[in-house]
Amino acid sequence: MKKNIFGTLAFAAVAALAMTSCNKSQPQVEPASETAKAPANLKIAYVEVDSIMTQYTFAKEYSDLLQKKSDNIQKTIANKGNQLQAAAANFQQKIQQNAYTREQAEAIQANLQRQQADLQGLQQRLGNEFQAETAKYNKALHDSIANYLKAYNKDKKYSIILSKSGDNLLYADKAYDITNDVIAGLNKAYKGGVATAAKK
């Protein structure tokens, strides 16, 4: 069994997209027109996505929740896998001891094969459920950030708010970093638990 079957922390990559737009959809770029002109003075800011993931209460809570779910899934699959492995080893030992008739051996072998198929089906089902759960919380995280930034920017009037994750920005002056301000606002606006936020 692979240790990290479901890639528990894969959802963090999705969160990196959360800051790229204040819309629920992918960032929209309006087509250029003869009358459309870029503002003479762009007001730009950026937010560190890694800091959002580690300091935004909602992100931390759902990260912990998904980690626990992943651990439980892996434990369930491992336990059932160990039981099946033990049953198969016992069967092999009994075969070597001629403890079964041919009909009995074929029946037991067929049963072990069914258990193996059931285990694979369970692993697939739990994996799909976990991915659906992860997608649900990623959407809730994205929406909470996008909605906050929309309200936040009414006063700040930024032309662009960029997401900074790792080295995706080649250079960014710290003077344009609004991460702490945004995190403080997100945490102040956050009410209720993970499940409540995900339902909104």
N, C-alpha and C positions, 0 to 999 in steps of 0.2 A: 504493500500500500504506500503510495506517495504521501509524504508528510503534509504537504499543502495542496490537497486535492482541488480545492475550490478557489485558490488564489485570494485569500481573505482580504488582502490589502489592495486588490486591483481597483476597488472603487475609488481609491484616492486619485487615480489618474483621471477619472471622470470629473472629480471636483476641480481639477485644474482648468476645466472648460467653464466652470461656473462663473468666473469673473470676466469672461470675454464679452458678455452681452447682458443688457438689462432686460432682454426679451427671453421668453421661455424657449424659443426656437434658436436655431443657429444664428450667429451674427449676420445681420442684414446690411448690405452695402447698396445704397441707392445708386441707380445708374447715372452716369454723368450726363449733364445737359448743358446747353449753351448758356443758360442763365444761372446754373448752379456754380457757386464758387466756395472754395474752402475759406473758413474764417481767417482773417488776417493774423490773429493771435490765438493759436490753439492753447487751451488750458488742459494739460495732461497730468494724470496721476497713475500710480500703479499700486497693486496690493500683492503682498507675498502670500501665495496660496498655501504653502507649507505651514505658515503661521496660522492661517484660518483653520486648517485641519487639526492643529495641536492646541489652539487657544479658544476656539469658538465652542461653547458648551454643547450645543446641539451636535456638532461634528464629533466631538470627543465621546459623547454618550452613545451615538449610533455606531461609532467605530467599536466601542467596547461591546455593544450588543451583538454586532455582526461577528466579532471575534468569538464570543461565547457560542453563538449558533454554529459557527464553523467547527469549533472544538467539539461540540456535542455530536455533530454529524460525523466527524472523523472518528470519534470514540465509538459511536454506534456501528459504523462500518468495520472498524478494526475488531471489535468484539465479535461480531457475527462472522467475520472472516477467520478469526482464530478458532471459533467453534467449528466451522466447516473444515478447517485444516486439520483439527484434532480428529473429527469424525472420519475424514479421508485417511488419515494415518492409521486409525484404529481398524478401518476396513481393510487396508492393505496388509496389516499385521495378521488379521483373521484369515485373509486369503492365503497367506503363506503357511498358516497353520491348518489349512484345509477345514476351517470351521463352518463353512457354508456349502450348501449344495449349489449346483450351477444356477438353478432358478432363484435361490435366495441371493446369491451374489449379483445376479443381473438386476434384481429388484432394488437392492441396496444401492448399486451403482447408478441406476436410473434416478433414485431419490436424491443422491448426492449431486447429480447433474442438475436436477430441478432446483435444489437449494443454491447451487452456484448461479444459475440463471436468475433466481429470485434476488440474490445478493446484488448482482449487476443491475437489475431493474431498480432495486432500492437505492443504490448509489446514484443512478441516473436521475431518479425522481427527486431525491434530496438535493442533488446538485442543481437541478432546475429550479426548485423552490428557493434555494439559497440565492441563485442569480436573480430571480424575480424580486426577492426581498432587497437585495443590494440595489437593484435598479430603482425600486420604489423610494428608498432612502436617498439615493443619489439625486433623484428628481426633487425630493423635498429639500435637500440641501441647496441645490441649484436655485430653486424657486425662492427660498428664504433669503439667499444672498442677492438675487436679482431684484426682488421686491424691496429689500432694504436700500440697495444702491439707487433705485429709482427715486425713493423718498429722500435719501441723503443728498442726491445731486440736484434737487430742486433749489437748494440754497447755494450749494458749492459751484454749480454751473460748469462742471468739467466737460470738455468736448469729448475726451476719451479717458476711460479708466481701463488700464491694462492689467492682465494677470501676470505675475512673475512667479515662475516655478523653476527652481534650479537655475540653469543658465539659458533659459529660452529667450531672455533679453540680453543682448550682447553688452549693453551698458545702460545703467539707470542711475541717475543722480538721486541720492537719498532725500534731497529736498522735495522730490515728487512722491515720496513714499507715504501713503495714507493708511497703511496697514493697521497700526495701533488704533487709530481713530475709528476705522471700520469695525474692527473686532470689538471694541468697547460698545459701539452702537448696536452691533448684532447681539451681543450678550445682554444688553439692556432691553432690547426688543424681544428677546427669546422668553417665551412663557410656556410652561407645561413641559411634559416629558417628550421623549422621542416619538412615541406612538401618536400623541396629539399633534405634533408638528407634521408628521407624515400624512395625516388625514386631511390637512388643509390644502 
